Amino acid sequence: MAKGRGNKPHGETHGRAKVTAEQVRQIRHRFATGERQFELRAEFGLSKAQVSKICRGQSWA
């Protein structure tokens, strides 16, 4: 394996992570129970795209 291609940090271990795994669970649960994405964005301080990806399972999968 080439240099620098190994273990990349994922999830909350990544230095730029804005949310924890527990917050991701909360976001997904609250969205599934009817809370709207714009409300979640405001509370967690995330972008529209990031909340959408978390809710759809494309990010933090």
Buried (B, 14 or more C-beta within 10 A) or exposed (E): EEEEEEEEEEEBEEEEBEBEEEBBEBBBEBBEEEBEBEEBBEBBEBEEEBBBBBBEEEBBE
